[in-house]
């Protein structure tokens, strides 16, 4: 009876074994924005405000540059110096335009009761990056498909969307990012 415990050399087997030992090719991942801790560091260790933070993440600019984009979009509304505490949706969109970030404003159907963020993402939403205003807050959502999304804002960096990560807040404004560092 032949000894089957010893490997029998087969021509070309070494290449096949070498290929099998290589890790599988990784799927290309979408670009990720800086995290909320980087924004905190850029704000002198203080938690950044959500409006300038959302602009900074969507444009790839620093927190300070995002504040300047907002100031340039509506100089009469924002102080010349200091933090921008309250930002407005129209000014966030203007800041995106100034930074050259293409976007499409979507209507979240104002004639119907507002959906929660969880229900909105699990609805008929195409995968991609979205700038959203939910009840009194601005954030970015990366919808990965099949109702799975991550939240990026002044307190979260890629956190899975759930009830504790703004999921119960009502969606009031939506813009899909078509250009910029995240959509590339």
SVG drawing of the C-alpha trace seen along z (x, -y; Angstrom):
<svg xmlns="http://www.w3.org/2000/svg" viewBox="-49 -91 57 93">
<polyline fill="none" stroke="black" stroke-width="0.4" points="0.0,0.0 1.5,-3.4 2.3,-5.9 -0.2,-8.8 1.1,-10.9 4.0,-12.3 3.1,-15.0 3.6,-14.0 5.2,-16.7 2.8,-17.9 4.0,-20.3 2.7,-23.9 1.5,-23.0 3.9,-25.4 2.3,-28.3 -1.2,-27.2 -0.1,-26.8 1.6,-30.2 -1.5,-31.8 -3.7,-30.0 -1.4,-31.4 -2.0,-35.0 -4.8,-36.8 -7.8,-37.4 -8.0,-40.7 -9.8,-43.3 -12.9,-44.9 -12.3,-48.6 -13.6,-50.7 -15.3,-54.0 -13.4,-57.0 -13.9,-57.8 -13.9,-61.3 -11.8,-62.3 -13.1,-61.3 -14.8,-63.3 -11.7,-63.2 -9.7,-64.9 -12.4,-67.6 -12.2,-68.0 -8.4,-68.4 -8.9,-71.1 -11.3,-72.9 -8.8,-73.2 -10.0,-70.1 -13.6,-71.3 -16.5,-69.3 -17.1,-71.0 -20.6,-72.3 -22.5,-70.1 -22.9,-72.5 -19.3,-73.4 -18.4,-69.7 -20.7,-68.4 -19.2,-70.9 -15.7,-70.0 -16.4,-66.3 -18.2,-66.7 -15.6,-69.0 -12.5,-67.4 -11.5,-70.8 -10.4,-71.6 -13.0,-72.6 -11.7,-76.2 -11.9,-76.4 -15.5,-75.0 -16.4,-77.9 -14.9,-80.3 -17.0,-78.8 -20.1,-79.3 -19.1,-82.9 -18.5,-83.7 -21.9,-82.1 -23.8,-84.5 -21.6,-87.2 -24.5,-89.0 -25.6,-85.9 -22.4,-84.7 -19.9,-86.4 -16.6,-87.5 -14.7,-85.5 -15.5,-82.7 -17.4,-79.5 -20.4,-79.1 -23.0,-77.7 -26.1,-77.7 -25.9,-77.1 -28.6,-77.1 -29.3,-74.5 -29.1,-77.0 -25.7,-78.1 -24.4,-74.5 -25.5,-74.0 -23.8,-77.3 -20.6,-76.2 -20.7,-72.9 -21.0,-74.9 -18.1,-77.2 -16.0,-74.2 -16.9,-72.6 -18.8,-69.7 -21.6,-68.6 -24.8,-67.7 -28.4,-67.0 -31.1,-68.3 -33.7,-65.7 -37.2,-66.4 -38.1,-64.3 -41.8,-64.6 -43.0,-67.5 -46.6,-66.6 -46.2,-63.4 -45.3,-63.0 -41.5,-63.1 -39.8,-59.8 -37.3,-58.9 -33.7,-58.6 -33.8,-54.8 -37.0,-54.5 -35.7,-56.9 -32.5,-54.9 -34.3,-51.6 -36.7,-53.0 -36.0,-53.4 -32.6,-55.2 -29.8,-54.6 -26.4,-53.8 -24.0,-56.7 -23.1,-59.7 -25.8,-62.1 -25.7,-65.4 -28.8,-65.4 -30.6,-67.7 -32.5,-65.8 -34.3,-67.3 -31.9,-70.1 -28.7,-68.4 -26.6,-68.1 -24.7,-64.9 -23.4,-62.8 -24.7,-59.3 -23.0,-56.7 -25.7,-54.4 -24.1,-51.1 -27.3,-49.5 -29.9,-47.1 -30.7,-49.6 -27.2,-49.6 -25.7,-53.0 -23.0,-54.7 -23.2,-58.1 -20.4,-60.7 -20.8,-63.9 -19.3,-65.9 -19.6,-63.0 -19.6,-59.9 -17.0,-58.4 -18.5,-55.6 -20.9,-54.5 -23.6,-52.1 -26.9,-53.9 -29.2,-52.9 -31.7,-54.3 -28.8,-55.7 -27.0,-57.3 -29.7,-59.7 -31.9,-57.0 -35.1,-58.2 -34.7,-61.9 -36.9,-63.1 -35.4,-63.8 -36.1,-67.4 -33.5,-68.1 -31.5,-65.8 -28.7,-66.4 -27.0,-63.5 -23.2,-64.2 -22.4,-63.6 -18.9,-65.0 -16.1,-65.9 -13.7,-63.8 -16.3,-61.3 -18.2,-60.6 -15.0,-60.2"/>
</svg>
